[in-house]
Structures are given as C-alpha cells and as structure tokens.
Amino acid sequence: MENERAAEPKLTFIDSLGGEIEYMAHSTVSKTLLRAEGVNVVLFSFAAGEELSEHTAAMPVLVQVLEGALEVSANGETVTLRPGGLVHFETRLAHAVKATVPTKMVLYMLPPAGRCKKH
C-alpha cells in the first residue's frame, strides 16, 4: 500500500543486564527482556543448586553467565560456564544447566527471520 511506511530501524540499549533481574531464594526466575529483529533475550537468575532439566530449543541459542557459574551439559559433556564464557546450542540439541552458586544468566534465542516478534 502506498501509505504504509516501513518501521524505522531502532537502537535498543540496556545498561546493565544483571541489574534487570533479582535472585529469589530456592528458585529460578526468568524475565523476557527483549524481542527484536533476529533475537529474543531472556534473563534468568538461579539460587545455588537450581537447574533447568534436560530440554531442547526450537532454534539456535547462545548462553552467557553474567555472575556466578553454571554446569552446562549436552551430548554427554559437561562444562562450567563462568562470566566471559559463551555456549552455543544448535536447534533441538538436548541440554541442561545447573547453578553451582547463585547465578545470573542471559539466553539469546536466535529465531529465523520472520519468527521474531518485537516487544
């Protein structure tokens, strides 16, 4: 249509990812922070010992630890992810994560073009 205009490209700035979520005793907390073109960003906080049992994702994902440490398991291998590290899971790779200490994590979901919904 002639009157339809494409949305202007947008800059999204988040000053402190870790400041966007708090810990809760004996719990795992999640918060969707951003849904944008090419990425959905979800924050998690884990009390020590909390975990996400084995599961899969319908798209590729990246995981980073903001503070603390996670035991990350996939394909019979377990690694310890700490701040500064990065883990990539391909689509439908079964994996699990467990916090060894209180931990904040960011999950970047990378849906194919056209499957991202803006916030």
N, C-alpha and C positions, 0 to 999 in steps of 0.2 A: 504494500500500500504506500501511496505517496507520502502520507502524513506520518508514517511510522519512522522513528529515528532509532538508530542503534544506541544502546546504552554506552555512555562514556566509560572508557577504561578507568579503573578505580585503584587507588592505593589503600591498603589496609595496614595499619601499624598497631602492634601490640607491644607495649614497652617491657613487660615482664610476664612471660608465660607462667612461671611458678607462682606469681602473685595472684593469678586468676582462680586458683583452687586451694582449698584448705584440707588438712587432714581431719579424719573422723576416727575415733577410737574403734578398733576391731572391725574396720570397714574398708571397702573400696568405693571411691567416689569418682564419678565421671561427669564431664561437662563439655558439651559441644561448643567450641569457641568460634569456629568459622566454617562457613560453607561458601566456597568461592570457586571460580573457574579453575578446574583441574585439581582441586584439593579440598578435602574436609579435614578440619583439625579438631581433635578431641583430647582433652586433658584428663589425666587420671591421677588420683592420689591413693596410695595403699598404706594401710597400717602394716607394721612388720608382720610377716607371715601370711599376709593376704595374697591371693592369687587369682588369676583368670585361668581356669582349667582348659584343657586342650580344646581348641576351636579352629575354625578356618575363616577366612575373609573372602568375599566375593570379588575382591580387587586387590591389586598390589598395595602394600602398606610399608611405611617406614616408622620405626620406633626409636625415640631418644629419651634418655633419662635426664631430667633436669636436676634432681638431687636424690641421693640415696643409691640403691643398687637393686637390680633385678636379675634373677636367674631366668634365662630365656632358653626354652627347649624347642627343638624341631628336628625331624629326621634322625632321632636317636642321639643328637648332640646337644649339650648344654653349655652355654657361655654366660659369663657375668657381664652385664651391661651397666656401665657407670657413666656419669656426666662426661660428655665429649665423645662418646661412642655412638654408633648407629647400627641398627639392624634393619635389613630389608627382607620382607616375606613376599614371595611370589603368590599370585592368585591361588587360593584354595590349599595352600601349604598348611597342614595341621601344626599348631604351635601352642605353647603355654608360657605364661610368665608368673613369677613368684617374687614378691618383695622380701629381701633378706633383712632390710631395715626400713623405717618409714621412707617412702619413695614417691616422687612426683615424676610422671611420665607424659610425654606428648606422642600422640599417634597421628600420623599423616596418612589419610586414606586418599588413594590416587585413582579415582574413577575415570573410566574412559570419557573422552569428550562427549558432551551431551548428557551425561549422567550426574553432573554436579548441579546442586541446587543452591542458588545464592541465598544467604541469610537475610 
